[in-house]
């Protein structure tokens, strides 16, 4: 088992200096600091024009939505349904992307006087996506003429065929990859299926694609001088797009970066009562700048919790709500569900950890099973096991005669390709390179465990698993750490997938005072920053591996703002430390 605490052992510090001529070109051409220029190079932005678009994105930089394959057909079908008064049904997924996609499309259609019937599946009862149970609930009273599937449907070949047999038209807006065949006789908007790898919309999650569909819809209706379309301000809906985009862990580059930059700003100022209530229960002040971790670790989990534990209809209604009093009650319900989820997750993780220890020495991949494990948290537990053991992990619970659950991978190992080698054993599976869902007969569990481990071992080859590395963005002096540097880093926000929060390395630092411990396993200490400013440094889960006093060490840190009593100051978090060679 790998040592995951910040420290000096089993960690390779990797630093690749950018080409100095490119750094100089960016510094002179854009009037930015060498640190910012270096970080731009690290993000693959080496031309002045591209750097300007990266640091100063504009909504005008968004591409024409009609360049996305089939988007024009989806818009035409929606407009026909709106004009002919057809019944529209919407099915979304129960995660943040699916919830925000549903809320966005329902909100826009309501503005045009159209009130679709919508639902997100009840995870424990109906499963994922266009399941028979979810569709039965949607069409129980009255069949729609048009069904729109959001964040699901790409692999629902039989379900779409059944809907078409009933005379129901189907539009699918999704970003999941296809396993084999795709549904026929429907309109599929999915860049991973239809479009090239270099298109700027390639990595949009579903809420981003829904925004593009809504953009196309609005353009068409504005051309016809529709009053509602002419008055509609699409940027007012970017708070929803930012929520889904950040929570779904898609690359924050290209159009995702534009959506997220403007969406976070809108999120902070939103008049939407549901989001205001969510921010309040999460303890996020309107006075502080919202960041991607605020969504990933504070807002997103509360939206997800209801779908994991009970019914994702609660966050949908919360985000559609227009009364703060009702919304704050719903937000508190989500907060309680999230606390319940955390308790269940902790208990299952401990059981899964002990079970995994029995297999980890001989297995290249981890597969664990518990008949009483809650299906709503197995994906989170799988992610924790993958980080703990630094190898792919599958965590399965029980559903009748099936073992059913989720898998998570580590960087550089594609779960899709690995599960293809296990397909003969699995009943069903799907997902993408880093996360999958699987089900199989319980009696085949041992066969799957062996096949999964063998497939992982074959994938990594003789080189084995990659070393644990820290990617150092830049080496800096401690007297550079301060307000000015943090202000420069603000230009590079939002950080996320493919634009990670930079890790800075400081050389030959001596702590004047010993670190102090707090909480269960955390520590903190101070370093001297710019103009002698004291910078507080926090080491999470590192109380067992404290840096020494009066001995030179190298420090790897992430820098951020700390907000307190209406003011902000620089703060740092330890990634690792090592003695100076």
C-alpha positions in Angstrom: 0.0 0.0 0.0 1.4 3.4 -0.9 2.1 6.2 1.5 -0.4 8.9 0.6 0.5 11.5 3.3 2.5 14.6 2.4 6.1 13.7 3.0 9.5 12.8 1.8 9.2 9.2 0.9 8.2 7.4 -2.3 7.4 10.6 -4.1 9.2 11.8 -7.3 9.3 15.6 -7.7 9.0 16.3 -11.4 9.8 19.7 -12.9 10.2 20.6 -16.6 11.4 24.1 -17.1 9.6 26.0 -19.9 11.5 27.3 -22.9 12.9 30.7 -21.7 12.4 32.3 -25.1 8.7 31.5 -25.0 8.4 32.8 -21.4 10.2 36.0 -22.4 7.9 36.4 -25.4 4.8 36.1 -23.2 6.1 38.5 -20.6 6.9 41.2 -23.1 3.9 40.6 -25.3 1.3 40.6 -22.5 2.8 42.4 -19.6 2.5 39.4 -17.2 5.0 38.1 -14.6 7.5 35.4 -15.5 5.5 33.1 -13.1 2.3 33.6 -15.0 4.1 33.1 -18.3 5.6 29.9 -17.1 2.3 28.6 -16.0 0.8 29.4 -19.3 3.5 27.4 -21.0 2.7 24.6 -18.7 -0.9 24.7 -19.8 0.3 24.5 -23.4 -0.5 28.1 -24.2 2.6 29.5 -25.9 1.3 32.1 -28.4 0.4 35.7 -27.3 -3.0 35.6 -29.0 -3.9 32.2 -27.5 -2.6 33.5 -24.1 -4.9 36.5 -24.3 -7.9 34.4 -25.0 -6.9 32.1 -22.1 -6.4 34.8 -19.5 -9.3 37.0 -20.8 -12.0 34.7 -22.2 -15.2 36.2 -23.6 -18.6 34.7 -24.3 -18.1 35.9 -27.9 -15.3 33.3 -28.1 -18.0 30.5 -28.0 -18.3 28.7 -31.3 -21.4 28.6 -33.4 -23.7 26.0 -31.8 -25.0 24.7 -35.1 -21.5 23.3 -35.9 -22.3 20.5 -33.5 -23.5 17.5 -35.3 -27.3 17.1 -35.1 -27.8 20.2 -33.0 -29.8 21.9 -35.7 -32.1 18.8 -35.9 -32.6 18.9 -32.1 -33.5 22.6 -32.3 -35.9 22.1 -35.2 -37.7 19.2 -33.3 -38.0 21.2 -30.1 -39.4 24.2 -32.0 -42.0 22.0 -33.8 -43.1 20.6 -30.4 -43.3 24.0 -28.9 -45.4 25.4 -31.8 -47.7 22.4 -32.2 -48.4 22.2 -28.4 -47.0 18.6 -28.2 -46.4 16.9 -24.9 -42.6 16.9 -24.1 -41.0 14.5 -21.6 -37.5 15.0 -20.2 -35.4 12.3 -18.4 -32.2 13.5 -16.8 -29.5 11.7 -14.8 -29.3 11.9 -11.0 -25.9 13.5 -10.7 -25.1 17.2 -10.8 -24.6 17.3 -14.5 -28.0 15.6 -15.1 -29.8 17.7 -12.5 -28.5 21.0 -13.9 -29.1 19.9 -17.4 -32.7 19.1 -16.5 -33.2 22.4 -14.7 -31.7 24.4 -17.6 -33.9 22.9 -20.3 -37.0 23.0 -18.2 -36.4 26.6 -17.2 -35.9 27.8 -20.8 -38.9 25.9 -22.1 -41.1 27.4 -19.4 -40.0 30.9 -20.5 -41.5 30.1 -23.9 -44.8 28.9 -22.3 -44.0 25.2 -22.6 -44.3 23.1 -19.4 -42.7 19.7 -20.0 -43.0 16.7 -17.7 -39.7 15.8 -16.3 -38.0 13.4 -14.0 -34.7 12.0 -12.8 -34.6 8.3 -12.0 -34.9 7.1 -8.4 -31.5 5.5 -8.3 -32.3 2.7 -5.9 -35.6 1.8 -7.5 -35.2 2.6 -11.2 -31.5 2.5 -11.9 -29.7 4.8 -14.4 -31.0 6.6 -17.4 -33.7 5.4 -19.7 -34.6 2.3 -17.6 -37.9 0.6 -18.1 -39.0 1.7 -14.6 -38.2 5.3 -15.1 -39.9 5.4 -18.6 -43.0 3.7 -17.2 -43.3 6.4 -14.5 -42.8 9.2 -17.1 -45.5 7.9 -19.5 -47.8 6.4 -16.9 -50.6 9.1 -17.3 -50.0 10.2 -20.8 -47.4 9.4 -23.5 -45.3 12.4 -24.7 -44.9 13.0 -28.4 -41.3 14.0 -27.8 -38.9 12.6 -25.2 -35.6 14.4 -24.5 -32.9 12.3 -22.7 -30.2 14.3 -20.9 -26.9 12.9 -19.7 -28.0 9.4 -20.7 -29.4 7.5 -23.6 -26.3 7.0 -25.8 -26.2 3.3 -25.0 -30.0 2.8 -24.6 -30.5 1.0 -27.9 -33.4 -1.2 -26.8 -35.1 1.5 -24.8 -35.1 4.0 -27.7 -36.4 1.3 -30.0 -39.3 0.7 -27.6 -40.1 4.4 -27.5 -40.1 4.7 -31.2 -42.4 1.7 -31.5 -44.9 3.7 -29.5 -44.6 6.6 -31.9 -42.5 8.8 -29.5 -39.8 10.9 -31.1 -36.5 10.9 -29.1 -33.8 13.5 -28.8 -30.6 12.5 -26.8 -28.2 15.1 -25.5 -25.3 13.3 -23.9 -21.6 13.2 -23.5 -21.0 9.5 -22.6 -19.0 7.3 -25.0 -20.8 4.5 -26.8 -19.9 0.9 -26.1 -21.1 -0.8 -29.3 -24.2 0.3 -31.3 -25.9 3.6 -30.8 -29.7 4.1 -30.8 -31.2 4.5 -34.3 -34.1 6.5 -35.6 -33.5 9.3 -33.1 -31.6 12.6 -32.9 -28.3 12.1 -31.0 -26.3 15.2 -29.9 -23.1 13.7 -28.6 -19.7 15.0 -29.7 -17.9 11.8 -28.4 -19.9 9.9 -31.0 -20.4 12.3 -33.8 -17.6 14.9 -33.8 -13.8 15.1 -34.2 -11.4 15.2 -31.3 -10.2 18.7 -31.9 -13.5 20.5 -31.9 -13.8 23.1 -29.2 -17.0 21.5 -27.9 -15.6 18.0 -27.8 -15.3 17.8 -24.0 -18.5 19.6 -23.0 -20.5 17.7 -20.4 -24.3 17.5 -20.9 -25.2 20.8 -19.3 -22.8 22.5 -21.6 -24.4 20.8 -24.6 -27.8 21.7 -23.4 -26.6 25.3 -23.2 -25.5 25.0 -26.8 -28.9 23.6 -27.8 -30.6 26.5 -25.9 -28.3 28.9 -27.7 -29.2 27.5 -31.0 -32.9 27.5 -30.1 -32.7 31.2 -29.1 -30.8 32.1 -32.3 -33.5 30.5 -34.5 -36.3 32.3 -32.6 -34.5 35.6 -32.6 -34.2 35.4 -36.4 -38.0 35.2 -36.3 -38.2 38.2 -34.0 -39.7 36.2 -31.1 -40.1 38.6 -28.3 -39.2 36.1 -25.5 -36.0 35.1 -27.4 -35.0 38.7 -28.0 -35.3 39.5 -24.3 -33.6 36.3 -23.1 -30.2 36.7 -21.5 -28.5 33.3 -21.8 -25.6 34.4 -19.5 -28.0 34.4 -16.6 -28.0 30.6 -16.8 -24.3 30.1 -16.7 -24.5 29.4 -12.9 -26.2 26.1 -13.8 -23.6 25.3 -16.5 -20.7 26.0 -14.1 -22.2 23.7 -11.5 -22.5 20.7 -13.8 -19.3 21.3 -15.7 -17.1 21.5 -12.5 -18.8 18.6 -10.7 -18.5 16.3 -13.8 -14.7 16.7 -13.9 -14.5 17.5 -17.6 -11.4 19.3 -18.8 -11.6 23.0 -18.0 -10.2 24.1 -21.3 -11.7 25.6 -24.4 -15.4 26.3 -24.1 -15.6 24.6 -20.7 -13.1 27.2 -19.4 -15.4 30.1 -20.7 -18.5 28.5 -19.2 -16.8 28.0 -15.9 -15.1 31.4 -15.6 -18.4 33.3 -16.3 -20.5 30.7 -14.5 -18.6 31.0 -11.2 -19.1 34.8 -11.4 -22.8 34.3 -12.0 -23.0 31.7 -9.3 -21.7 34.2 -6.8 -24.2 36.9 -7.8 -27.1 34.6 -8.7 -30.6 35.7 -7.7 -31.7 32.1 -8.0 -33.2 31.3 -4.5 -32.2 27.6 -4.7 -28.6 28.4 -5.3 -28.6 31.1 -2.7 -29.9 28.5 -0.2 -27.3 26.0 -1.2 -24.5 28.6 -0.7 -25.9 29.4 2.7 -26.0 25.9 4.0 -22.5 25.3 2.6 -21.2 28.3 4.6 -20.1 30.1 1.4 -20.3 33.9 1.8 -21.3 36.1 -1.1 -18.4 38.3 -0.1 -15.8 35.7 -1.2 -14.8 34.7 -4.7 -16.2 31.2 -5.5 -13.7 28.7 -6.8 -13.9 25.2 -8.4 -13.2 23.5 -5.1 -16.2 25.2 -3.6 -18.3 23.5 -6.2 -16.4 20.2 -6.1 -16.4 19.7 -2.3 -19.2 21.9 -0.9 -22.0 22.5 -3.3 -21.8 19.5 -5.7 -21.8 16.8 -2.9 -25.0 18.3 -1.4 -26.7 18.1 -4.8 -25.4 14.6 -5.4 -26.3 13.4 -1.9 -30.1 13.2 -2.5 -29.6 11.2 -5.7 -27.2 8.9 -4.0 -29.3 8.3 -0.9 -33.0 8.9 -2.0 -34.5 11.0 -4.7 -32.7 13.5 -7.0 -36.1 15.3 -7.6 -35.2 17.3 -4.4 -32.3 19.2 -6.0 -34.2 19.6 -9.3 -37.1 21.3 -7.5 -34.7 23.3 -5.3 -32.9 24.8 -8.3 -36.3 25.5 -10.1 -37.8 27.0 -6.9 -38.6 30.7 -6.7 -39.2 31.0 -2.9 -36.2 31.3 -0.6 -38.2 30.0 2.4 -39.0 26.7 0.7 -35.6 26.5 -0.9 -33.7 26.8 2.4 -35.8 23.9 3.8 -34.9 21.8 0.8 -31.2 22.8 1.0 -31.1 21.7 4.6 -32.6 18.4 3.6 -29.8 18.0 1.1 -27.3 19.0 3.8 -28.7 16.3 6.1 -28.6 13.7 3.3 -25.0 14.7 2.7 -24.1 14.1 6.3 -25.8 10.8 6.3 -23.9 9.9 3.1 -20.6 10.8 4.7 -21.3 8.6 7.7 -22.3 5.6 5.6 -19.3 6.2 3.3 -16.8 6.2 6.2 -18.2 2.9 7.6 -18.1 1.2 4.2 -14.7 2.5 3.3 -13.2 1.0 6.5 -14.8 -2.4 5.6 -13.6 -2.1 2.0 -10.1 -1.1 3.1 -9.7 -4.2 5.3 -11.0 -6.4 2.6 -8.8 -4.8 -0.1 -5.7 -5.3 2.1 -6.2 -9.0 1.8 -6.0 -8.8 -2.0 -3.6 -5.9 -2.7 -0.3 -7.7 -2.5 -1.2 -10.1 -5.3 -3.7 -8.0 -7.3 -3.0 -5.4 -9.9 -6.6 -4.3 -9.6 -8.8 -4.2 -6.5 -12.3 -5.7 -6.5 -14.2 -5.8 -3.2 -17.8 -6.7 -2.4 -20.2 -6.2 0.5 -23.8 -7.5 0.4 -25.0 -4.7 2.7 -23.0 -1.8 1.1 -25.1 1.1 0.0 -25.1 1.5 -3.8 -25.2 5.3 -3.5 -21.7 5.6 -2.1 -19.7 2.7 -3.7 -18.3 5.0 -6.4 -16.9 7.4 -3.8 -15.4 4.5 -1.9 -13.9 3.1 -5.1 -12.2 6.5 -5.7 -10.7 6.5 -2.2 -9.4 2.9 -2.6 -7.9 3.8 -6.0 -6.0 6.7 -4.4 -5.0 4.6 -1.4 -3.6 1.7 -3.3 -2.7 3.6 -6.5 -4.4 1.1 -8.7 -7.9 0.7 -10.3 -10.6 -0.3 -7.8 -14.1 -1.7 -8.2 -16.5 -1.6 -5.2 -19.7 -3.8 -5.5 -22.8 -4.0 -3.4 -25.7 -6.4 -3.7 -28.9 -6.1 -5.8 -30.8 -9.4 -5.7 -28.6 -12.0 -7.4 -26.4 -9.3 -8.8 -23.2 -7.7 -7.6 -23.5 -4.1 -8.7 -21.3 -1.1 -8.2 -18.8 1.4 -9.5 -15.1 1.5 -10.4 -12.5 4.3 -10.4 -9.1 4.4 -12.0 -5.8 6.3 -11.6 -4.1 8.5 -14.1 -2.9 6.7 -17.2 -5.1 3.6 -16.9 -8.3 3.4 -19.0 -11.0 1.4 -17.3 -13.0 1.1 -20.5 -10.2 -0.9 -22.2 -9.7 -3.0 -19.1 -13.4 -3.9 -18.8 -13.6 -4.8 -22.5 -11.3 -7.7 -21.6 -13.7 -8.7 -18.8 -16.9 -8.3 -20.9 -17.6 -12.1 -21.1 -18.1 -12.2 -17.3 -20.0 -8.9 -16.8 -23.7 -8.6 -17.1 -23.6 -4.9 -18.0 -21.1 -2.1 -17.7 -20.4 1.4 -19.0 -18.7 4.7 -18.3 -15.4 6.3 -19.4 -11.7 5.9 -18.8 -11.7 7.0 -15.1 -15.1 5.9 -13.9 -17.4 3.0 -14.7 -20.6 1.2 -13.5 -20.7 -2.6 -13.5 -23.0 -5.4 -12.7 -22.5 -9.2 -12.7 -23.8 -12.4 -11.1 -22.6 -12.7 -7.6 -21.4 -16.3 -8.3 -19.0 -14.9 -10.9 -17.4 -12.5 -8.4 -14.1 -14.5 -8.0 -13.8 -15.0 -11.8 -14.2 -11.3 -12.3 -11.7 -10.4 -9.6 -9.1 -12.6 -11.3 -9.9 -11.4 -14.8 -9.9 -7.7 -13.7 -6.5 -8.0 -12.0 -5.1 -9.8 -15.1 -6.5 -7.2 -17.5 -4.9 -4.4 -15.4 -1.6 -6.2 -15.3 -1.7 -6.7 -19.0 -2.5 -3.0 -19.6 0.3 -1.6 -17.5 2.8 -4.1 -18.9 6.3 -4.7 -17.7 6.8 -1.0 -16.7 4.3 -1.5 -13.9 2.3 1.3 -12.3 3.6 4.8 -12.7 5.5 6.3 -9.8 3.8 8.6 -7.4 4.8 12.1 -8.7 4.3 15.7 -7.9 4.2 17.9 -10.9 6.0 21.1 -9.9 4.7 24.1 -11.8 7.5 26.5 -10.8 10.2 26.9 -8.2 9.9 30.2 -6.4 11.4 32.1 -3.5 9.4 32.4 -0.2 9.5 36.2 -0.5 7.5 35.9 -3.7 4.5 34.3 -1.8 2.0 37.1 -1.1 -0.9 39.1 -2.3 0.8 40.0 -5.6 1.4 36.4 -6.6 -2.1 35.3 -5.6 -3.5 38.2 -7.6 -1.6 37.0 -10.7 -2.9 33.5 -10.2 -6.5 34.7 -10.2 -6.0 35.3 -14.0 -5.4 31.6 -14.5 -8.6 30.5 -12.7 -10.7 28.4 -13.0 -8.4 25.5 -12.1 -9.5 21.9 -12.7 -9.0 19.1 -15.1 -6.2 19.8 -17.6 -5.6 23.1 -15.9 -4.7 21.9 -12.4 -4.0 24.2 -9.4 -0.3 24.8 -9.7 2.1 23.3 -7.1 4.9 25.6 -6.2 8.2 24.4 -4.8 10.3 26.5 -2.3 13.9 25.5 -1.7 15.9 25.4 1.5 13.1 26.6 3.9 13.7 26.6 7.6 10.8 26.6 10.0 11.4 28.9 12.9 8.7 27.3 15.1 7.6 23.7 15.3 4.3 22.7 13.5 1.3 22.4 15.7 -1.3 19.7 15.3 -5.1 20.2 15.3 -8.2 18.1 14.5 -7.7 14.4 14.2 -4.6 14.3 12.0 -3.7 17.8 10.6 -0.9 20.3 11.2 -0.1 23.9 10.6 2.9 26.1 10.6 4.1 29.5 9.3 6.6 30.6 6.7 7.8 34.2 5.9 6.4 35.5 2.6 6.7 38.8 0.7 7.8 41.8 2.8 8.0 39.6 5.9 4.3 38.7 5.8 3.5 35.5 7.8 1.9 32.9 5.6 0.0 30.2 7.4 0.5 26.7 5.9 -1.9 23.8 6.5 -0.9 20.1 6.2 -4.1 17.9 5.9 -3.8 14.4 7.2 0.0 14.9 7.9 0.3 15.1 11.7 2.3 11.8 11.6 4.9 13.2 9.2 5.8 16.7 10.5 8.6 18.7 8.8 11.6 19.4 11.1 12.5 22.7 12.7 15.8 24.5 12.0 16.7 22.1 9.2 16.5 23.1 5.5 13.7 21.4 3.6 12.1 21.8 0.2 8.3 22.5 0.4 5.8 21.8 -2.3 2.7 24.0 -1.8 -0.6 25.1 -3.3 -1.4 28.7 -2.7 -4.9 30.2 -2.2 -6.8 33.0 -0.6 -8.1 32.6 3.0 -11.3 34.6 3.7 -12.1 35.7 7.2 -14.3 38.5 8.6 -14.7 40.2 5.2 -11.0 40.3 4.4 -8.6 37.9 2.6 -5.0 36.9 3.0 -2.7 34.3 1.4 -2.7 30.8 2.7 -0.9 27.6 1.6 -1.5 23.9 1.7 1.3 21.3 1.9 1.6 18.9 -0.9 4.9 17.3 0.2 8.2 18.2 1.9 11.7 16.7 1.7 15.1 17.4 3.3 17.5 19.4 1.1 19.9 17.1 -0.6 
